Amino acid sequence: YLRSPLGLLRLGQLALGAAFWVTVAAHKYEGAAHFALFAAVLVWLLTLALFGLSLLGRWELVPWLGSRWLLTNLVHDLALGVGLYAAATGIMGHKAKQRSFCNLPGYSQHCLYSAYLSASICGGITACLYLFSGLYCLSRRCQDQQDII
């Protein structure tokens, strides 16, 4: 599984997803950033569960979803991964734009612009990785294959 395209994409999703929510959580955040952090952590934990079950080959243990594991991965990637990370990226990009004034030379207050911009970039790349893995699962589904590898 680790050598398959889906396994490599999952590792990238986990790494960049963790970078996103750690960046947001490590800095002061308010307002809509709470939703962005919630969405990122939720999707990250679900991805970690999918990765662990797929790595161990134990998806049959999940009631009702285990027999539809390819479809479960597809829905997770396209609906949750792309949807929630795109929303979180938009929120953090908007917050970075709001804080762009503090990027000026001579601004003496603590500036969150770089943290919000970094989170936005990580979120955008992560959303693309979820899109790629969703398209991979969709192509396997269209080829009438039932397995994720």
mmCIF file of the C-alpha atoms, coordinates in Angstrom:
data_MODEL
# 
_entry.id   MODEL 
# 
loop_
_atom_site.group_PDB 
_atom_site.id 
_atom_site.type_symbol 
_atom_site.label_atom_id 
_atom_site.label_alt_id 
_atom_site.label_comp_id 
_atom_site.label_asym_id 
_atom_site.label_entity_id 
_atom_site.label_seq_id 
_atom_site.pdbx_PDB_ins_code 
_atom_site.Cartn_x 
_atom_site.Cartn_y 
_atom_site.Cartn_z 
_atom_site.occupancy 
_atom_site.B_iso_or_equiv 
_atom_site.pdbx_formal_charge 
_atom_site.auth_seq_id 
_atom_site.auth_comp_id 
_atom_site.auth_asym_id 
_atom_site.auth_atom_id 
_atom_site.pdbx_PDB_model_num 
ATOM 1   C CA . TYR A 1 1   ? 0.000   0.000  0.000   1.00 0.00 ? 1   TYR A CA 1 
ATOM 2   C CA . LEU A 1 2   ? 2.826   2.404  0.806   1.00 0.00 ? 2   LEU A CA 1 
ATOM 3   C CA . ARG A 1 3   ? 4.232   2.053  -2.715  1.00 0.00 ? 3   ARG A CA 1 
ATOM 4   C CA . SER A 1 4   ? 0.893   2.653  -4.406  1.00 0.00 ? 4   SER A CA 1 
ATOM 5   C CA . PRO A 1 5   ? -0.092  6.123  -5.651  1.00 0.00 ? 5   PRO A CA 1 
ATOM 6   C CA . LEU A 1 6   ? -2.850  6.328  -3.044  1.00 0.00 ? 6   LEU A CA 1 
ATOM 7   C CA . GLY A 1 7   ? -0.452  5.466  -0.206  1.00 0.00 ? 7   GLY A CA 1 
ATOM 8   C CA . LEU A 1 8   ? 2.009   8.156  -1.278  1.00 0.00 ? 8   LEU A CA 1 
ATOM 9   C CA . LEU A 1 9   ? -0.781  10.704 -1.657  1.00 0.00 ? 9   LEU A CA 1 
ATOM 10  C CA . ARG A 1 10  ? -2.061  9.820  1.837   1.00 0.00 ? 10  ARG A CA 1 
ATOM 11  C CA . LEU A 1 11  ? 1.399   10.420 3.307   1.00 0.00 ? 11  LEU A CA 1 
ATOM 12  C CA . GLY A 1 12  ? 1.548   13.821 1.625   1.00 0.00 ? 12  GLY A CA 1 
ATOM 13  C CA . GLN A 1 13  ? -1.960  14.668 2.816   1.00 0.00 ? 13  GLN A CA 1 
ATOM 14  C CA . LEU A 1 14  ? -1.059  13.757 6.377   1.00 0.00 ? 14  LEU A CA 1 
ATOM 15  C CA . ALA A 1 15  ? 2.191   15.748 6.333   1.00 0.00 ? 15  ALA A CA 1 
ATOM 16  C CA . LEU A 1 16  ? 0.774   18.899 4.742   1.00 0.00 ? 16  LEU A CA 1 
ATOM 17  C CA . GLY A 1 17  ? -2.474  18.662 6.681   1.00 0.00 ? 17  GLY A CA 1 
ATOM 18  C CA . ALA A 1 18  ? -0.510  18.538 9.928   1.00 0.00 ? 18  ALA A CA 1 
ATOM 19  C CA . ALA A 1 19  ? 1.562   21.520 8.764   1.00 0.00 ? 19  ALA A CA 1 
ATOM 20  C CA . PHE A 1 20  ? -1.674  23.429 8.102   1.00 0.00 ? 20  PHE A CA 1 
ATOM 21  C CA . TRP A 1 21  ? -3.325  22.876 11.441  1.00 0.00 ? 21  TRP A CA 1 
ATOM 22  C CA . VAL A 1 22  ? -0.125  23.159 13.479  1.00 0.00 ? 22  VAL A CA 1 
ATOM 23  C CA . THR A 1 23  ? 0.593   26.507 11.807  1.00 0.00 ? 23  THR A CA 1 
ATOM 24  C CA . VAL A 1 24  ? -2.887  27.787 12.615  1.00 0.00 ? 24  VAL A CA 1 
ATOM 25  C CA . ALA A 1 25  ? -2.952  26.371 16.147  1.00 0.00 ? 25  ALA A CA 1 
ATOM 26  C CA . ALA A 1 26  ? 0.501   27.694 17.028  1.00 0.00 ? 26  ALA A CA 1 
ATOM 27  C CA . HIS A 1 27  ? -0.539  31.292 16.404  1.00 0.00 ? 27  HIS A CA 1 
ATOM 28  C CA . LYS A 1 28  ? -3.279  33.504 17.694  1.00 0.00 ? 28  LYS A CA 1 
ATOM 29  C CA . TYR A 1 29  ? -6.448  32.902 15.727  1.00 0.00 ? 29  TYR A CA 1 
ATOM 30  C CA . GLU A 1 30  ? -9.996  34.183 15.955  1.00 0.00 ? 30  GLU A CA 1 
ATOM 31  C CA . GLY A 1 31  ? -13.278 34.198 14.107  1.00 0.00 ? 31  GLY A CA 1 
ATOM 32  C CA . ALA A 1 32  ? -13.522 31.981 11.049  1.00 0.00 ? 32  ALA A CA 1 
ATOM 33  C CA . ALA A 1 33  ? -10.081 30.521 11.698  1.00 0.00 ? 33  ALA A CA 1 
ATOM 34  C CA . HIS A 1 34  ? -11.747 28.351 14.347  1.00 0.00 ? 34  HIS A CA 1 
ATOM 35  C CA . PHE A 1 35  ? -13.724 26.643 11.574  1.00 0.00 ? 35  PHE A CA 1 
ATOM 36  C CA . ALA A 1 36  ? -10.593 26.290 9.429   1.00 0.00 ? 36  ALA A CA 1 
ATOM 37  C CA . LEU A 1 37  ? -8.773  24.617 12.297  1.00 0.00 ? 37  LEU A CA 1 
ATOM 38  C CA . PHE A 1 38  ? -11.751 22.350 13.068  1.00 0.00 ? 38  PHE A CA 1 
ATOM 39  C CA . ALA A 1 39  ? -12.076 21.321 9.410   1.00 0.00 ? 39  ALA A CA 1 
ATOM 40  C CA . ALA A 1 40  ? -8.355  20.628 9.040   1.00 0.00 ? 40  ALA A CA 1 
ATOM 41  C CA . VAL A 1 41  ? -8.132  18.532 12.212  1.00 0.00 ? 41  VAL A CA 1 
ATOM 42  C CA . LEU A 1 42  ? -11.319 16.603 11.378  1.00 0.00 ? 42  LEU A CA 1 
ATOM 43  C CA . VAL A 1 43  ? -10.158 15.701 7.880   1.00 0.00 ? 43  VAL A CA 1 
ATOM 44  C CA . TRP A 1 44  ? -6.650  14.938 9.144   1.00 0.00 ? 44  TRP A CA 1 
ATOM 45  C CA . LEU A 1 45  ? -7.945  12.504 11.773  1.00 0.00 ? 45  LEU A CA 1 
ATOM 46  C CA . LEU A 1 46  ? -10.240 10.777 9.273   1.00 0.00 ? 46  LEU A CA 1 
ATOM 47  C CA . THR A 1 47  ? -7.351  10.523 6.812   1.00 0.00 ? 47  THR A CA 1 
ATOM 48  C CA . LEU A 1 48  ? -5.160  9.041  9.528   1.00 0.00 ? 48  LEU A CA 1 
ATOM 49  C CA . ALA A 1 49  ? -7.846  6.429  10.231  1.00 0.00 ? 49  ALA A CA 1 
ATOM 50  C CA . LEU A 1 50  ? -8.219  5.585  6.515   1.00 0.00 ? 50  LEU A CA 1 
ATOM 51  C CA . PHE A 1 51  ? -4.453  5.371  6.143   1.00 0.00 ? 51  PHE A CA 1 
ATOM 52  C CA . GLY A 1 52  ? -4.054  3.112  9.169   1.00 0.00 ? 52  GLY A CA 1 
ATOM 53  C CA . LEU A 1 53  ? -6.842  0.753  8.152   1.00 0.00 ? 53  LEU A CA 1 
ATOM 54  C CA . SER A 1 54  ? -5.599  0.618  4.561   1.00 0.00 ? 54  SER A CA 1 
ATOM 55  C CA . LEU A 1 55  ? -1.998  0.079  5.628   1.00 0.00 ? 55  LEU A CA 1 
ATOM 56  C CA . LEU A 1 56  ? -2.971  -2.824 7.870   1.00 0.00 ? 56  LEU A CA 1 
ATOM 57  C CA . GLY A 1 57  ? -5.497  -4.177 5.356   1.00 0.00 ? 57  GLY A CA 1 
ATOM 58  C CA . ARG A 1 58  ? -8.216  -4.167 8.011   1.00 0.00 ? 58  ARG A CA 1 
ATOM 59  C CA . TRP A 1 59  ? -10.924 -2.145 6.277   1.00 0.00 ? 59  TRP A CA 1 
ATOM 60  C CA . GLU A 1 60  ? -13.231 -5.172 6.379   1.00 0.00 ? 60  GLU A CA 1 
ATOM 61  C CA . LEU A 1 61  ? -13.578 -4.538 10.121  1.00 0.00 ? 61  LEU A CA 1 
ATOM 62  C CA . VAL A 1 62  ? -15.456 -1.286 9.498   1.00 0.00 ? 62  VAL A CA 1 
ATOM 63  C CA . PRO A 1 63  ? -19.189 -2.061 9.410   1.00 0.00 ? 63  PRO A CA 1 
ATOM 64  C CA . TRP A 1 64  ? -20.981 -1.209 6.162   1.00 0.00 ? 64  TRP A CA 1 
ATOM 65  C CA . LEU A 1 65  ? -18.062 0.872  4.832   1.00 0.00 ? 65  LEU A CA 1 
ATOM 66  C CA . GLY A 1 66  ? -15.532 -1.964 4.680   1.00 0.00 ? 66  GLY A CA 1 
ATOM 67  C CA . SER A 1 67  ? -17.287 -3.653 1.775   1.00 0.00 ? 67  SER A CA 1 
ATOM 68  C CA . ARG A 1 68  ? -17.318 -0.303 -0.066  1.00 0.00 ? 68  ARG A CA 1 
ATOM 69  C CA . TRP A 1 69  ? -13.774 0.817  0.774   1.00 0.00 ? 69  TRP A CA 1 
ATOM 70  C CA . LEU A 1 70  ? -12.949 2.308  -2.620  1.00 0.00 ? 70  LEU A CA 1 
ATOM 71  C CA . LEU A 1 71  ? -16.182 4.326  -2.574  1.00 0.00 ? 71  LEU A CA 1 
ATOM 72  C CA . THR A 1 72  ? -15.492 5.374  1.023   1.00 0.00 ? 72  THR A CA 1 
ATOM 73  C CA . ASN A 1 73  ? -12.056 6.690  0.031   1.00 0.00 ? 73  ASN A CA 1 
ATOM 74  C CA . LEU A 1 74  ? -13.539 8.430  -2.992  1.00 0.00 ? 74  LEU A CA 1 
ATOM 75  C CA . VAL A 1 75  ? -16.218 10.242 -0.978  1.00 0.00 ? 75  VAL A CA 1 
ATOM 76  C CA . HIS A 1 76  ? -13.744 11.105 1.768   1.00 0.00 ? 76  HIS A CA 1 
ATOM 77  C CA . ASP A 1 77  ? -11.274 12.602 -0.692  1.00 0.00 ? 77  ASP A CA 1 
ATOM 78  C CA . LEU A 1 78  ? -13.645 14.560 -2.895  1.00 0.00 ? 78  LEU A CA 1 
ATOM 79  C CA . ALA A 1 79  ? -16.349 15.642 -0.450  1.00 0.00 ? 79  ALA A CA 1 
ATOM 80  C CA . LEU A 1 80  ? -14.475 16.057 2.808   1.00 0.00 ? 80  LEU A CA 1 
ATOM 81  C CA . GLY A 1 81  ? -10.866 16.527 1.742   1.00 0.00 ? 81  GLY A CA 1 
ATOM 82  C CA . VAL A 1 82  ? -11.297 18.877 -1.179  1.00 0.00 ? 82  VAL A CA 1 
ATOM 83  C CA . GLY A 1 83  ? -14.393 20.603 0.165   1.00 0.00 ? 83  GLY A CA 1 
ATOM 84  C CA . LEU A 1 84  ? -13.234 21.329 3.689   1.00 0.00 ? 84  LEU A CA 1 
ATOM 85  C CA . TYR A 1 85  ? -9.625  22.110 2.785   1.00 0.00 ? 85  TYR A CA 1 
ATOM 86  C CA . ALA A 1 86  ? -10.742 24.472 0.019   1.00 0.00 ? 86  ALA A CA 1 
ATOM 87  C CA . ALA A 1 87  ? -12.946 26.286 2.527   1.00 0.00 ? 87  ALA A CA 1 
ATOM 88  C CA . ALA A 1 88  ? -10.162 26.385 5.118   1.00 0.00 ? 88  ALA A CA 1 
ATOM 89  C CA . THR A 1 89  ? -7.705  27.646 2.502   1.00 0.00 ? 89  THR A CA 1 
ATOM 90  C CA . GLY A 1 90  ? -10.100 30.397 1.489   1.00 0.00 ? 90  GLY A CA 1 
ATOM 91  C CA . ILE A 1 91  ? -10.571 31.446 5.097   1.00 0.00 ? 91  ILE A CA 1 
ATOM 92  C CA . MET A 1 92  ? -6.862  31.568 5.807   1.00 0.00 ? 92  MET A CA 1 
ATOM 93  C CA . GLY A 1 93  ? -6.157  33.358 2.520   1.00 0.00 ? 93  GLY A CA 1 
ATOM 94  C CA . HIS A 1 94  ? -8.764  35.983 3.402   1.00 0.00 ? 94  HIS A CA 1 
ATOM 95  C CA . LYS A 1 95  ? -7.255  36.415 6.861   1.00 0.00 ? 95  LYS A CA 1 
ATOM 96  C CA . ALA A 1 96  ? -3.788  36.771 5.301   1.00 0.00 ? 96  ALA A CA 1 
ATOM 97  C CA . LYS A 1 97  ? -5.138  39.449 2.971   1.00 0.00 ? 97  LYS A CA 1 
ATOM 98  C CA . GLN A 1 98  ? -6.649  41.273 5.948   1.00 0.00 ? 98  GLN A CA 1 
ATOM 99  C CA . ARG A 1 99  ? -3.262  41.232 7.693   1.00 0.00 ? 99  ARG A CA 1 
ATOM 100 C CA . SER A 1 100 ? -1.187  42.199 4.628   1.00 0.00 ? 100 SER A CA 1 
ATOM 101 C CA . PHE A 1 101 ? -0.662  45.715 5.984   1.00 0.00 ? 101 PHE A CA 1 
ATOM 102 C CA . CYS A 1 102 ? 1.569   44.445 8.774   1.00 0.00 ? 102 CYS A CA 1 
ATOM 103 C CA . ASN A 1 103 ? 4.059   43.069 6.261   1.00 0.00 ? 103 ASN A CA 1 
ATOM 104 C CA . LEU A 1 104 ? 5.351   46.602 5.689   1.00 0.00 ? 104 LEU A CA 1 
ATOM 105 C CA . PRO A 1 105 ? 8.845   47.550 6.862   1.00 0.00 ? 105 PRO A CA 1 
ATOM 106 C CA . GLY A 1 106 ? 8.858   49.357 10.177  1.00 0.00 ? 106 GLY A CA 1 
ATOM 107 C CA . TYR A 1 107 ? 5.621   47.814 11.469  1.00 0.00 ? 107 TYR A CA 1 
ATOM 108 C CA . SER A 1 108 ? 6.378   47.157 15.115  1.00 0.00 ? 108 SER A CA 1 
ATOM 109 C CA . GLN A 1 109 ? 3.416   44.979 16.198  1.00 0.00 ? 109 GLN A CA 1 
ATOM 110 C CA . HIS A 1 110 ? 3.279   41.161 16.056  1.00 0.00 ? 110 HIS A CA 1 
ATOM 111 C CA . CYS A 1 111 ? 2.331   40.166 12.501  1.00 0.00 ? 111 CYS A CA 1 
ATOM 112 C CA . LEU A 1 112 ? 0.299   37.066 11.667  1.00 0.00 ? 112 LEU A CA 1 
ATOM 113 C CA . TYR A 1 113 ? 0.482   37.583 7.907   1.00 0.00 ? 113 TYR A CA 1 
ATOM 114 C CA . SER A 1 114 ? 3.205   34.998 7.274   1.00 0.00 ? 114 SER A CA 1 
ATOM 115 C CA . ALA A 1 115 ? 1.517   32.374 9.473   1.00 0.00 ? 115 ALA A CA 1 
ATOM 116 C CA . TYR A 1 116 ? -1.835  32.817 7.733   1.00 0.00 ? 116 TYR A CA 1 
ATOM 117 C CA . LEU A 1 117 ? -0.187  32.831 4.310   1.00 0.00 ? 117 LEU A CA 1 
ATOM 118 C CA . SER A 1 118 ? 1.799   29.676 5.121   1.00 0.00 ? 118 SER A CA 1 
ATOM 119 C CA . ALA A 1 119 ? -1.350  27.923 6.321   1.00 0.00 ? 119 ALA A CA 1 
ATOM 120 C CA . SER A 1 120 ? -3.173  28.998 3.186   1.00 0.00 ? 120 SER A CA 1 
ATOM 121 C CA . ILE A 1 121 ? -0.443  27.620 0.924   1.00 0.00 ? 121 ILE A CA 1 
ATOM 122 C CA . CYS A 1 122 ? -0.299  24.310 2.836   1.00 0.00 ? 122 CYS A CA 1 
ATOM 123 C CA . GLY A 1 123 ? -4.098  24.058 2.685   1.00 0.00 ? 123 GLY A CA 1 
ATOM 124 C CA . GLY A 1 124 ? -4.180  24.699 -1.061  1.00 0.00 ? 124 GLY A CA 1 
ATOM 125 C CA . ILE A 1 125 ? -1.572  22.056 -1.788  1.00 0.00 ? 125 ILE A CA 1 
ATOM 126 C CA . THR A 1 126 ? -3.359  19.625 0.530   1.00 0.00 ? 126 THR A CA 1 
ATOM 127 C CA . ALA A 1 127 ? -6.665  20.227 -1.260  1.00 0.00 ? 127 ALA A CA 1 
ATOM 128 C CA . CYS A 1 128 ? -4.911  19.444 -4.558  1.00 0.00 ? 128 CYS A CA 1 
ATOM 129 C CA . LEU A 1 129 ? -3.535  16.205 -3.103  1.00 0.00 ? 129 LEU A CA 1 
ATOM 130 C CA . TYR A 1 130 ? -7.046  15.214 -2.028  1.00 0.00 ? 130 TYR A CA 1 
ATOM 131 C CA . LEU A 1 131 ? -8.300  16.018 -5.520  1.00 0.00 ? 131 LEU A CA 1 
ATOM 132 C CA . PHE A 1 132 ? -5.602  13.815 -7.069  1.00 0.00 ? 132 PHE A CA 1 
ATOM 133 C CA . SER A 1 133 ? -6.346  10.911 -4.741  1.00 0.00 ? 133 SER A CA 1 
ATOM 134 C CA . GLY A 1 134 ? -10.075 11.316 -5.367  1.00 0.00 ? 134 GLY A CA 1 
ATOM 135 C CA . LEU A 1 135 ? -9.497  11.226 -9.112  1.00 0.00 ? 135 LEU A CA 1 
ATOM 136 C CA . TYR A 1 136 ? -7.309  8.141  -8.660  1.00 0.00 ? 136 TYR A CA 1 
ATOM 137 C CA . CYS A 1 137 ? -10.095 6.376  -6.741  1.00 0.00 ? 137 CYS A CA 1 
ATOM 138 C CA . LEU A 1 138 ? -12.628 7.524  -9.333  1.00 0.00 ? 138 LEU A CA 1 
ATOM 139 C CA . SER A 1 139 ? -10.550 6.118  -12.187 1.00 0.00 ? 139 SER A CA 1 
ATOM 140 C CA . ARG A 1 140 ? -10.264 2.784  -10.379 1.00 0.00 ? 140 ARG A CA 1 
ATOM 141 C CA . ARG A 1 141 ? -14.016 2.806  -9.779  1.00 0.00 ? 141 ARG A CA 1 
ATOM 142 C CA . CYS A 1 142 ? -14.711 3.552  -13.459 1.00 0.00 ? 142 CYS A CA 1 
ATOM 143 C CA . GLN A 1 143 ? -12.510 0.585  -14.402 1.00 0.00 ? 143 GLN A CA 1 
ATOM 144 C CA . ASP A 1 144 ? -14.785 -1.635 -12.265 1.00 0.00 ? 144 ASP A CA 1 
ATOM 145 C CA . GLN A 1 145 ? -12.040 -2.341 -9.766  1.00 0.00 ? 145 GLN A CA 1 
ATOM 146 C CA . GLN A 1 146 ? -13.095 -2.763 -6.142  1.00 0.00 ? 146 GLN A CA 1 
ATOM 147 C CA . ASP A 1 147 ? -9.731  -2.534 -4.383  1.00 0.00 ? 147 ASP A CA 1 
ATOM 148 C CA . ILE A 1 148 ? -7.792  0.650  -3.531  1.00 0.00 ? 148 ILE A CA 1 
ATOM 149 C CA . ILE A 1 149 ? -4.430  -0.716 -4.724  1.00 0.00 ? 149 ILE A CA 1 
# 
